[in-house]
Amino acid sequence: MTDPLARLVAVRDRAGRVVLTLAGEIDNSNAAALEARMADEAGTAAHVVVDLGAVTYIDSQGLRLLVELSRRLSATGTAFTVVAPPGGFAAEVLEITSMGALLNVVAERDEPGT
């Protein structure tokens, strides 16, 4: 791993959506802290979008954090979408592990009003 700490940028829009854009590597060394920060950033949003387009590595703990966050948000009625552009590392891992059966995975992010 060359980038031990994933970067997270959160953007809120007027429609009540929070977009969490991740970059770098997500693994056992940072998954728990990242999960806590993502849950905090999600807050009471109506819809949370996690964009994995700039993720260069994700292991089983990274996948677990996505599933756990999805479950937690679903229990409160919050929509949850994972964006994994085709050809990216995250998209390949999500496809190989069949995570689409547990997560709402899309190839690109819809912008509000489009």
MMTF fields as JSON, N, C-alpha, C and O atoms, coordinates in Angstrom:
{
  "mmtfVersion": "1.0.0",
  "mmtfProducer": "UNKNOWN",
  "numBonds": 455,
  "numAtoms": 456,
  "numGroups": 114,
  "numChains": 1,
  "numModels": 1,
  "chainsPerModel": [1],
  "groupsPerChain": [114],
  "chainIdList": ["A"],
  "bondAtomList": [4, 2, 8, 6, 12, 10, 16, 14, 20, 18, 24, 22, 28, 26, 32, 30, 36, 34, 40, 38, 44, 42, 48, 46, 52, 50, 56, 54, 60, 58, 64, 62, 68, 66, 72, 70, 76, 74, 80, 78, 84, 82, 88, 86, 92, 90, 96, 94, 100, 98, 104, 102, 108, 106, 112, 110, 116, 114, 120, 118, 124, 122, 128, 126, 132, 130, 136, 134, 140, 138, 144, 142, 148, 146, 152, 150, 156, 154, 160, 158, 164, 162, 168, 166, 172, 170, 176, 174, 180, 178, 184, 182, 188, 186, 192, 190, 196, 194, 200, 198, 204, 202, 208, 206, 212, 210, 216, 214, 220, 218, 224, 222, 228, 226, 232, 230, 236, 234, 240, 238, 244, 242, 248, 246, 252, 250, 256, 254, 260, 258, 264, 262, 268, 266, 272, 270, 276, 274, 280, 278, 284, 282, 288, 286, 292, 290, 296, 294, 300, 298, 304, 302, 308, 306, 312, 310, 316, 314, 320, 318, 324, 322, 328, 326, 332, 330, 336, 334, 340, 338, 344, 342, 348, 346, 352, 350, 356, 354, 360, 358, 364, 362, 368, 366, 372, 370, 376, 374, 380, 378, 384, 382, 388, 386, 392, 390, 396, 394, 400, 398, 404, 402, 408, 406, 412, 410, 416, 414, 420, 418, 424, 422, 428, 426, 432, 430, 436, 434, 440, 438, 444, 442, 448, 446, 452, 450],
  "bondOrderList": [1, 1, 1, 1, 1, 1, 1, 1, 1, 1, 1, 1, 1, 1, 1, 1, 1, 1, 1, 1, 1, 1, 1, 1, 1, 1, 1, 1, 1, 1, 1, 1, 1, 1, 1, 1, 1, 1, 1, 1, 1, 1, 1, 1, 1, 1, 1, 1, 1, 1, 1, 1, 1, 1, 1, 1, 1, 1, 1, 1, 1, 1, 1, 1, 1, 1, 1, 1, 1, 1, 1, 1, 1, 1, 1, 1, 1, 1, 1, 1, 1, 1, 1, 1, 1, 1, 1, 1, 1, 1, 1, 1, 1, 1, 1, 1, 1, 1, 1, 1, 1, 1, 1, 1, 1, 1, 1, 1, 1, 1, 1, 1, 1],
  "groupList": [{"groupName": "MET", "atomNameList": ["N", "CA", "C", "O"], "elementList": ["N", "C", "C", "O"], "formalChargeList": [0, 0, 0, 0], "bondAtomList": [1, 0, 2, 1, 3, 2], "bondOrderList": [1, 1, 2], "singleLetterCode": "M", "chemCompType": "L-PEPTIDE LINKING"}, {"groupName": "THR", "atomNameList": ["N", "CA", "C", "O"], "elementList": ["N", "C", "C", "O"], "formalChargeList": [0, 0, 0, 0], "bondAtomList": [1, 0, 2, 1, 3, 2], "bondOrderList": [1, 1, 2], "singleLetterCode": "T", "chemCompType": "L-PEPTIDE LINKING"}, {"groupName": "ASP", "atomNameList": ["N", "CA", "C", "O"], "elementList": ["N", "C", "C", "O"], "formalChargeList": [0, 0, 0, 0], "bondAtomList": [1, 0, 2, 1, 3, 2], "bondOrderList": [1, 1, 2], "singleLetterCode": "D", "chemCompType": "L-PEPTIDE LINKING"}, {"groupName": "PRO", "atomNameList": ["N", "CA", "C", "O"], "elementList": ["N", "C", "C", "O"], "formalChargeList": [0, 0, 0, 0], "bondAtomList": [1, 0, 2, 1, 3, 2], "bondOrderList": [1, 1, 2], "singleLetterCode": "P", "chemCompType": "L-PEPTIDE LINKING"}, {"groupName": "LEU", "atomNameList": ["N", "CA", "C", "O"], "elementList": ["N", "C", "C", "O"], "formalChargeList": [0, 0, 0, 0], "bondAtomList": [1, 0, 2, 1, 3, 2], "bondOrderList": [1, 1, 2], "singleLetterCode": "L", "chemCompType": "L-PEPTIDE LINKING"}, {"groupName": "ALA", "atomNameList": ["N", "CA", "C", "O"], "elementList": ["N", "C", "C", "O"], "formalChargeList": [0, 0, 0, 0], "bondAtomList": [1, 0, 2, 1, 3, 2], "bondOrderList": [1, 1, 2], "singleLetterCode": "A", "chemCompType": "L-PEPTIDE LINKING"}, {"groupName": "ARG", "atomNameList": ["N", "CA", "C", "O"], "elementList": ["N", "C", "C", "O"], "formalChargeList": [0, 0, 0, 0], "bondAtomList": [1, 0, 2, 1, 3, 2], "bondOrderList": [1, 1, 2], "singleLetterCode": "R", "chemCompType": "L-PEPTIDE LINKING"}, {"groupName": "VAL", "atomNameList": ["N", "CA", "C", "O"], "elementList": ["N", "C", "C", "O"], "formalChargeList": [0, 0, 0, 0], "bondAtomList": [1, 0, 2, 1, 3, 2], "bondOrderList": [1, 1, 2], "singleLetterCode": "V", "chemCompType": "L-PEPTIDE LINKING"}, {"groupName": "GLY", "atomNameList": ["N", "CA", "C", "O"], "elementList": ["N", "C", "C", "O"], "formalChargeList": [0, 0, 0, 0], "bondAtomList": [1, 0, 2, 1, 3, 2], "bondOrderList": [1, 1, 2], "singleLetterCode": "G", "chemCompType": "PEPTIDE LINKING"}, {"groupName": "GLU", "atomNameList": ["N", "CA", "C", "O"], "elementList": ["N", "C", "C", "O"], "formalChargeList": [0, 0, 0, 0], "bondAtomList": [1, 0, 2, 1, 3, 2], "bondOrderList": [1, 1, 2], "singleLetterCode": "E", "chemCompType": "L-PEPTIDE LINKING"}, {"groupName": "ILE", "atomNameList": ["N", "CA", "C", "O"], "elementList": ["N", "C", "C", "O"], "formalChargeList": [0, 0, 0, 0], "bondAtomList": [1, 0, 2, 1, 3, 2], "bondOrderList": [1, 1, 2], "singleLetterCode": "I", "chemCompType": "L-PEPTIDE LINKING"}, {"groupName": "ASN", "atomNameList": ["N", "CA", "C", "O"], "elementList": ["N", "C", "C", "O"], "formalChargeList": [0, 0, 0, 0], "bondAtomList": [1, 0, 2, 1, 3, 2], "bondOrderList": [1, 1, 2], "singleLetterCode": "N", "chemCompType": "L-PEPTIDE LINKING"}, {"groupName": "SER", "atomNameList": ["N", "CA", "C", "O"], "elementList": ["N", "C", "C", "O"], "formalChargeList": [0, 0, 0, 0], "bondAtomList": [1, 0, 2, 1, 3, 2], "bondOrderList": [1, 1, 2], "singleLetterCode": "S", "chemCompType": "L-PEPTIDE LINKING"}, {"groupName": "HIS", "atomNameList": ["N", "CA", "C", "O"], "elementList": ["N", "C", "C", "O"], "formalChargeList": [0, 0, 0, 0], "bondAtomList": [1, 0, 2, 1, 3, 2], "bondOrderList": [1, 1, 2], "singleLetterCode": "H", "chemCompType": "L-PEPTIDE LINKING"}, {"groupName": "TYR", "atomNameList": ["N", "CA", "C", "O"], "elementList": ["N", "C", "C", "O"], "formalChargeList": [0, 0, 0, 0], "bondAtomList": [1, 0, 2, 1, 3, 2], "bondOrderList": [1, 1, 2], "singleLetterCode": "Y", "chemCompType": "L-PEPTIDE LINKING"}, {"groupName": "GLN", "atomNameList": ["N", "CA", "C", "O"], "elementList": ["N", "C", "C", "O"], "formalChargeList": [0, 0, 0, 0], "bondAtomList": [1, 0, 2, 1, 3, 2], "bondOrderList": [1, 1, 2], "singleLetterCode": "Q", "chemCompType": "L-PEPTIDE LINKING"}, {"groupName": "PHE", "atomNameList": ["N", "CA", "C", "O"], "elementList": ["N", "C", "C", "O"], "formalChargeList": [0, 0, 0, 0], "bondAtomList": [1, 0, 2, 1, 3, 2], "bondOrderList": [1, 1, 2], "singleLetterCode": "F", "chemCompType": "L-PEPTIDE LINKING"}],
  "groupTypeList": [0, 1, 2, 3, 4, 5, 6, 4, 7, 5, 7, 6, 2, 6, 5, 8, 6, 7, 7, 4, 1, 4, 5, 8, 9, 10, 2, 11, 12, 11, 5, 5, 5, 4, 9, 5, 6, 0, 5, 2, 9, 5, 8, 1, 5, 5, 13, 7, 7, 7, 2, 4, 8, 5, 7, 1, 14, 10, 2, 12, 15, 8, 4, 6, 4, 4, 7, 9, 4, 12, 6, 6, 4, 12, 5, 1, 8, 1, 5, 16, 1, 7, 7, 5, 3, 3, 8, 8, 16, 5, 5, 9, 7, 4, 9, 10, 1, 12, 0, 8, 5, 4, 4, 11, 7, 7, 5, 9, 6, 2, 9, 3, 8, 1],
  "groupIdList": [1, 2, 3, 4, 5, 6, 7, 8, 9, 10, 11, 12, 13, 14, 15, 16, 17, 18, 19, 20, 21, 22, 23, 24, 25, 26, 27, 28, 29, 30, 31, 32, 33, 34, 35, 36, 37, 38, 39, 40, 41, 42, 43, 44, 45, 46, 47, 48, 49, 50, 51, 52, 53, 54, 55, 56, 57, 58, 59, 60, 61, 62, 63, 64, 65, 66, 67, 68, 69, 70, 71, 72, 73, 74, 75, 76, 77, 78, 79, 80, 81, 82, 83, 84, 85, 86, 87, 88, 89, 90, 91, 92, 93, 94, 95, 96, 97, 98, 99, 100, 101, 102, 103, 104, 105, 106, 107, 108, 109, 110, 111, 112, 113, 114],
  "secStructList": [7, 7, 7, 7, 1, 7, 3, 3, 3, 3, 3, 3, 7, 6, 6, 1, 3, 3, 3, 3, 3, 3, 3, 3, 3, 3, 1, 6, 6, 6, 2, 2, 2, 2, 2, 2, 2, 2, 2, 2, 2, 2, 6, 6, 7, 1, 3, 3, 3, 3, 3, 3, 3, 3, 3, 3, 3, 3, 7, 2, 2, 2, 2, 2, 2, 2, 2, 2, 2, 2, 2, 2, 2, 2, 2, 6, 6, 7, 3, 3, 3, 3, 3, 7, 7, 6, 6, 1, 2, 2, 2, 2, 2, 2, 2, 2, 6, 6, 4, 4, 4, 6, 1, 7, 3, 3, 1, 1, 7, 7, 7, 6, 6, 7],
  "xCoordList": [0.838, 0.0, 0.893, 1.766, 0.678, 1.484, 0.757, 1.389, -0.529, -1.335, -2.132, -3.293, -1.534, -2.168, -3.456, -4.239, -3.699, -4.906, -5.765, -5.361, -6.934, -7.861, -8.267, -8.34, -8.524, -9.014, -10.517, -11.038, -11.202, -12.659, -13.05, -12.627, -13.862, -14.418, -15.935, -16.485, -16.607, -18.069, -18.64, -18.177, -19.668, -20.358, -21.852, -22.387, -22.52, -23.969, -24.641, -24.137, -25.793, -26.53, -27.885, -28.276, -28.579, -29.863, -30.953, -31.945, -30.779, -31.786, -31.67, -32.425, -30.736, -30.578, -29.671, -29.659, -28.913, -28.0, -26.594, -26.163, -25.882, -24.475, -23.669, -23.935, -22.687, -21.79, -20.461, -19.814, -20.065, -18.799, -17.855, -18.031, -16.86, -15.902, -14.645, -14.011, -14.294, -13.117, -12.005, -12.261, -10.772, -9.608, -8.521, -8.45, -7.681, -6.586, -6.944, -7.708, -6.379, -6.514, -7.362, -7.213, -8.253, -9.11, -8.779, -8.984, -8.265, -7.9, -8.076, -8.632, -7.593, -7.75, -7.165, -7.643, -6.135, -5.471, -6.301, -6.069, -7.274, -8.029, -9.54, -10.27, -10.023, -11.454, -12.343, -13.381, -11.959, -12.809, -12.934, -14.033, -11.81, -11.842, -12.609, -13.357, -12.424, -13.118, -14.62, -15.411, -15.019, -16.441, -17.083, -18.182, -16.407, -16.943, -17.079, -18.082, -16.083, -16.144, -17.248, -17.958, -17.398, -18.446, -19.83, -20.71, -20.025, -21.316, -21.596, -22.728, -20.578, -20.737, -21.091, -21.986, -20.399, -20.669, -22.065, -22.716, -22.526, -23.857, -24.946, -25.954, -24.735, -25.688, -27.118, -27.439, -27.974, -29.396, -29.766, -30.901, -28.823, -29.076, -30.189, -30.39, -30.905, -31.953, -31.355, -31.945, -30.181, -29.523, -28.018, -27.509, -27.311, -25.855, -25.298, -25.685, -24.38, -23.699, -22.225, -21.601, -21.673, -20.254, -19.598, -19.882, -18.719, -18.044, -16.666, -15.8, -16.472, -15.218, -14.339, -13.385, -14.634, -13.907, -12.414, -11.647, -11.981, -10.557, -9.916, -8.801, -10.607, -10.054, -9.082, -9.433, -7.858, -6.837, -6.691, -6.047, -7.282, -7.238, -8.356, -8.616, -9.024, -10.026, -9.995, -10.041, -9.916, -9.879, -11.2, -12.177, -11.223, -12.468, -12.997, -14.211, -12.118, -12.587, -13.23, -14.172, -12.732, -13.369, -14.744, -15.683, -14.863, -16.171, -17.128, -18.307, -16.614, -17.447, -17.971, -19.135, -17.132, -17.591, -18.703, -19.623, -18.64, -19.714, -21.025, -22.086, -20.944, -22.142, -22.724, -23.937, -21.868, -22.341, -22.977, -24.032, -22.348, -22.914, -24.253, -25.201, -24.328, -25.58, -26.687, -27.806, -26.37, -27.367, -27.819, -29.012, -26.869, -27.182, -28.079, -29.063, -27.735, -28.528, -29.898, -30.896, -29.948, -31.219, -32.198, -33.399, -31.681, -32.528, -33.174, -34.205, -32.585, -33.147, -33.906, -34.375, -34.021, -34.746, -33.921, -34.471, -32.608, -31.729, -31.324, -30.869, -31.488, -31.052, -29.523, -28.871, -28.951, -27.509, -27.101, -27.627, -26.168, -25.691, -24.175, -23.545, -23.59, -22.144, -21.858, -22.432, -20.966, -20.556, -19.19, -18.231, -19.113, -17.86, -17.723, -18.258, -17.006, -16.867, -16.202, -15.259, -16.681, -16.104, -14.606, -14.135, -13.875, -12.433, -11.634, -10.416, -12.292, -11.6, -11.369, -12.042, -10.422, -10.11, -11.329, -11.625, -12.035, -13.201, -14.284, -14.906, -14.51, -15.536, -15.193, -16.068, -13.927, -13.508, -13.706, -14.197, -13.328, -13.492, -14.975, -15.368, -15.793, -17.231, -17.846, -18.738, -17.379, -17.909, -17.455, -18.264, -16.179, -15.632, -16.307, -16.556, -16.6, -17.179, -18.705, -19.33, -19.302, -20.769, -21.435, -22.534, -20.782, -21.323, -22.566, -23.303, -22.799, -24.002, -25.265, -26.33, -25.16, -26.315, -26.663, -27.796, -25.682, -25.899, -25.974, -26.547, -25.396, -25.299, -25.907, -25.919, -26.404, -26.879, -25.652, -25.23, -25.086, -23.869, -24.232, -24.935, -23.742, -23.965, -22.617, -21.624, -22.591, -21.347, -20.972, -19.791, -21.954, -21.639, -22.615, -23.711, -22.189, -22.973, -23.94, -23.555, -25.216, -26.212, -26.029, -25.921, -25.996, -25.944, -27.365, -28.264, -27.593, -28.946, -29.524, -28.848, -30.775, -31.472, -31.226, -31.686, -30.485, -30.23, -31.002, -30.916],
  "yCoordList": [-1.169, 0.0, 1.245, 1.386, 2.115, 3.327, 4.533, 5.546, 4.441, 5.541, 4.996, 4.625, 4.935, 4.22, 4.832, 4.141, 6.1, 6.721, 7.229, 8.111, 6.668, 7.139, 8.571, 8.977, 9.309, 10.678, 10.672, 9.917, 11.514, 11.604, 13.067, 13.913, 13.346, 14.681, 14.529, 13.716, 15.304, 15.265, 16.549, 17.645, 16.396, 17.545, 17.334, 16.281, 18.333, 18.28, 19.163, 20.237, 18.706, 19.555, 19.933, 19.424, 20.812, 21.324, 20.26, 20.411, 19.196, 18.142, 17.181, 16.213, 17.443, 16.572, 15.393, 14.437, 15.447, 14.362, 14.715, 15.864, 13.706, 13.851, 12.943, 11.744, 13.515, 12.737, 12.619, 13.621, 11.386, 11.093, 10.548, 9.428, 11.334, 10.925, 10.431, 11.157, 9.178, 8.555, 8.454, 8.273, 8.572, 8.412, 7.717, 7.862, 6.968, 6.272, 4.836, 4.193, 4.349, 2.939, 2.771, 3.507, 1.788, 1.469, 0.039, -0.895, -0.125, -1.451, -1.536, -0.636, -2.632, -2.867, -1.746, -1.497, -1.07, -0.038, 1.225, 1.996, 1.446, 2.697, 2.533, 3.52, 1.318, 1.112, 1.545, 2.168, 1.231, 1.576, 3.092, 3.61, 3.794, 5.246, 5.874, 6.833, 5.337, 5.851, 5.618, 6.494, 4.444, 4.143, 5.129, 5.624, 5.411, 6.361, 7.75, 8.431, 8.163, 9.499, 9.563, 10.564, 8.5, 8.479, 8.535, 9.249, 7.784, 7.798, 9.186, 9.665, 9.828, 11.184, 12.16, 12.989, 12.067, 12.958, 12.719, 13.657, 11.466, 11.14, 11.811, 12.264, 11.873, 12.55, 12.123, 10.936, 13.089, 12.828, 13.044, 13.409, 12.823, 13.012, 12.096, 11.007, 12.541, 11.73, 10.671, 9.611, 10.966, 10.059, 10.222, 11.342, 9.112, 9.134, 8.416, 7.29, 9.092, 8.528, 8.401, 9.371, 7.213, 6.99, 6.764, 5.778, 7.682, 7.623, 6.997, 7.564, 5.822, 5.077, 5.231, 4.472, 6.178, 6.333, 6.548, 6.156, 7.156, 7.435, 6.487, 6.736, 5.408, 4.43, 3.533, 2.961, 3.42, 2.625, 1.23, 0.37, 0.993, -0.322, -0.384, 0.589, -1.54, -1.768, -3.249, -4.098, -3.561, -4.955, -5.343, -4.598, -6.504, -7.002, -6.078, -5.977, -5.407, -4.482, -3.246, -2.686, -2.827, -1.732, -2.122, -1.328, -3.352, -3.838, -3.955, -3.617, -4.436, -4.558, -3.196, -3.077, -2.171, -0.843, -0.338, 0.328, -0.636, -0.224, -0.932, -0.308, -2.229, -2.998, -2.514, -2.34, -2.299, -1.85, -0.464, -0.227, 0.442, 1.782, 1.708, 2.403, 0.873, 0.693, 0.187, 0.7, -0.806, -1.355, -0.312, -0.17, 0.411, 1.432, 2.521, 2.928, 2.983, 4.04, 3.529, 4.239, 2.315, 1.729, 1.646, 1.852, 1.346, 1.242, 2.573, 2.595, 3.681, 5.003, 5.57, 6.708, 4.765, 5.222, 6.056, 6.684, 6.066, 6.836, 6.005, 4.87, 6.561, 5.883, 5.854, 6.776, 4.784, 4.612, 4.093, 3.085, 4.78, 4.389, 4.39, 5.29, 3.38, 3.304, 3.519, 2.845, 4.464, 4.732, 4.092, 4.399, 3.196, 2.515, 2.498, 1.611, 3.477, 3.561, 2.318, 1.784, 1.858, 0.679, 0.852, 1.934, -0.236, -0.213, 0.199, 0.019, 0.748, 1.14, -0.05, -1.074, 0.085, -0.995, -1.4, -2.586, -0.408, -0.703, -1.435, -2.365, -1.022, -1.681, -3.151, -4.015, -3.427, -4.821, -5.646, -6.774, -5.092, -5.819, -6.045, -7.14, -5.015, -5.164, -6.212, -6.951, -6.283, -7.284, -8.689, -9.617, -8.85, -10.166, -10.718, -11.919, -9.848, -10.286, -10.306, -10.645, -9.946, -9.91, -8.996, -9.287, -7.911, -6.977, -6.25, -5.656, -6.294, -5.687, -6.314, -5.698, -7.536, -8.193, -7.564, -7.675, -6.904, -6.291, -4.775, -4.146, -4.191, -2.738, -2.247, -2.965, -1.035, -0.384, 0.236, 1.336, -0.481, -0.041, 0.466, -0.204, 1.665, 2.256, 2.637, 2.768, 2.815, 3.112, 4.58, 4.92, 5.45, 6.883, 7.592, 7.108, 8.741, 9.529, 10.424, 11.133, 10.387, 11.325, 12.645, 12.687, 13.699, 15.018, 15.481, 15.17, 16.207, 16.689, 17.462, 18.279, 17.186, 17.89, 17.318, 17.88, 16.172, 15.571, 14.288, 13.634],
  "zCoordList": [0.0, 0.0, 0.0, 0.856, -0.93, -0.992, -0.402, -0.101, -0.236, 0.296, 1.474, 1.301, 2.681, 3.779, 4.297, 4.949, 4.029, 4.544, 3.399, 2.643, 3.287, 2.266, 2.574, 3.734, 1.545, 1.707, 1.497, 0.677, 2.238, 2.164, 2.036, 2.824, 1.03, 0.846, 0.856, 0.112, 1.69, 1.785, 1.225, 1.542, 0.376, -0.205, -0.02, -0.369, 0.529, 0.728, -0.309, -0.637, -0.832, -1.762, -1.167, -0.116, -1.835, -1.316, -1.281, -0.567, -2.038, -2.075, -0.889, -0.801, 0.013, 1.175, 0.921, 1.697, -0.156, -0.507, -0.044, -0.142, 0.464, 0.821, -0.093, -0.179, -0.775, -1.622, -0.891, -0.587, -0.614, 0.04, -1.022, -1.502, -1.384, -2.406, -1.715, -0.95, -1.997, -1.393, -2.425, -3.616, -1.957, -2.813, -2.013, -0.793, -2.695, -2.03, -1.716, -2.436, -0.628, -0.261, 0.99, 1.966, 0.941, 2.086, 2.484, 1.708, 3.703, 4.164, 5.675, 6.303, 6.243, 7.681, 8.535, 9.642, 8.032, 8.827, 9.001, 9.933, 8.107, 8.195, 8.086, 8.183, 7.887, 7.641, 8.81, 8.589, 10.028, 11.178, 11.343, 11.544, 11.258, 11.383, 10.223, 10.413, 9.038, 7.869, 7.982, 7.634, 8.464, 8.649, 9.622, 9.37, 10.721, 11.709, 11.101, 11.314, 10.355, 9.739, 8.685, 8.593, 7.886, 6.866, 7.505, 7.024, 8.59, 9.283, 9.832, 9.77, 10.363, 10.9, 9.783, 9.944, 8.663, 7.526, 6.955, 6.495, 6.982, 6.45, 7.263, 6.72, 8.57, 9.448, 9.201, 9.257, 8.927, 8.693, 7.228, 6.921, 6.335, 4.903, 4.419, 4.959, 3.408, 2.796, 1.876, 1.671, 1.325, 0.385, 0.557, 0.572, 0.685, 0.775, -0.442, -0.754, -1.119, -2.284, -1.924, -1.493, -2.1, -1.867, -3.221, -3.901, -3.609, -4.903, -4.718, -4.051, -5.316, -5.193, -6.43, -6.602, -7.277, -8.531, -8.375, -9.255, -7.285, -7.081, -6.07, -5.612, -5.72, -4.798, -5.569, -6.601, -5.051, -5.727, -5.141, -5.744, -3.973, -3.34, -2.319, -1.612, -2.241, -1.199, -0.858, -1.749, 0.438, 0.86, 1.521, 1.453, 2.155, 2.745, 3.838, 4.016, 4.567, 5.598, 4.975, 5.536, 3.835, 3.106, 2.602, 2.658, 2.109, 1.657, 2.84, 2.729, 3.975, 5.168, 5.599, 5.981, 5.543, 5.966, 5.053, 5.526, 3.764, 2.855, 3.192, 3.224, 3.441, 3.781, 5.108, 5.231, 6.089, 7.408, 7.321, 7.909, 6.598, 6.431, 5.7, 6.064, 4.681, 3.947, 4.877, 4.856, 5.681, 6.625, 7.631, 7.896, 8.186, 9.189, 8.594, 9.211, 7.406, 6.775, 6.348, 6.475, 5.848, 5.437, 6.606, 6.434, 7.787, 8.976, 9.334, 10.006, 8.898, 9.184, 7.982, 8.016, 6.917, 5.74, 4.772, 3.867, 4.955, 4.087, 2.878, 3.025, 1.689, 0.468, 0.44, 0.93, -0.14, -0.173, -1.541, -2.011, -2.174, -3.498, -3.504, -2.949, -4.135, -4.319, -5.799, -6.654, -6.097, -7.471, -7.682, -6.973, -8.669, -9.001, -10.518, -11.183, -11.066, -12.523, -13.115, -12.53, -14.256, -14.91, -15.149, -15.5, -14.952, -15.162, -13.946, -13.921, -12.934, -11.714, -10.805, -10.925, -9.899, -8.976, -8.161, -8.023, -7.62, -6.779, -7.569, -7.055, -8.809, -9.632, -9.839, -9.779, -10.081, -10.288, -9.023, -9.089, -7.87, -6.61, -6.31, -5.909, -6.504, -6.257, -7.174, -6.76, -8.409, -9.344, -8.96, -8.931, -8.669, -8.309, -7.059, -6.964, -6.107, -4.83, -4.844, -3.839, -5.967, -6.109, -5.082, -4.61, -4.743, -3.754, -4.264, -3.477, -5.56, -6.105, -5.548, -5.581, -5.034, -4.42, -3.068, -2.6, -2.446, -1.13, -1.178, -0.288, -2.217, -2.313, -3.616, -4.616, -3.598, -4.813, -5.491, -5.136, -6.47, -7.149, -8.534, -9.29, -8.86, -10.18, -10.779, -10.063, -12.107, -12.816, -12.772, -12.849, -12.65, -12.615, -11.713, -11.434, -11.271, -10.333, -11.081, -12.011, -10.664, -11.179, -10.461, -9.235, -11.213, -10.592, -10.324, -11.105, -9.252, -8.948, -10.128, -10.753, -10.41, -11.485, -12.866, -13.86, -12.945, -14.255, -14.405, -15.445]
}
